[in-house]
Amino acid sequence: MTGSRSRSSARRQTAQRQSAQHQTGSRQTGQHEAGPHEAWGDQALLPDSVGLAWWAATLCALGLTGIGAFVDLERVNHLGIVFQLCYFLGCLLAVVVVRRKGLFGPMVAPPLILAVAVPGTVLAVSSRHPSGGMIATALAVGTPLITDFPTMAITTGITVAIGTLRLIIQRQPSSRHDG
């Protein structure tokens, strides 16, 4: 019994060594690594960092916006500076950390994020505090959307500007070599 276990263990160790050698060899020859021309679309704005997928960056912005809305609704019973700051920073963060090839989503997401986060949070918080019917609910949802329009417009303008700047700065490298 112990002889078969030691042979099995020896086979496993040999397989692990061969796998490690194969991985080291492929890393040295660059078989599995993306070259600079292949990885340009995966870059975030920060140097030497791989960005998030467009949907992940947008979900981060949506989550941060929802947290800001919830905090303000619980704290002062209307959307205020905490919401505006979280919304702005979340959308800005999304356009900075997204992959270059997925920039369009976070660039145009601020109005959509506002249209989802505000009613969702207002309805979630107001369902815990029952109030006066459909008209009250429509006013509770519509008022923050209208009053926060300037915040949404400024945030959208800045995210589009940063995204456009990234599109210009992070152009695809040319495939021919000058030299």
PyMOL commands that set and color helices and strands:
alter all, ss='L'
color gray80, all
select helices_A, chain A and resi 2-29+40-42+54-76+81-97+100-102+104-128+133-147+149-169
alter helices_A, ss='H'
color red, helices_A
deselect
rebuild
show_as cartoon
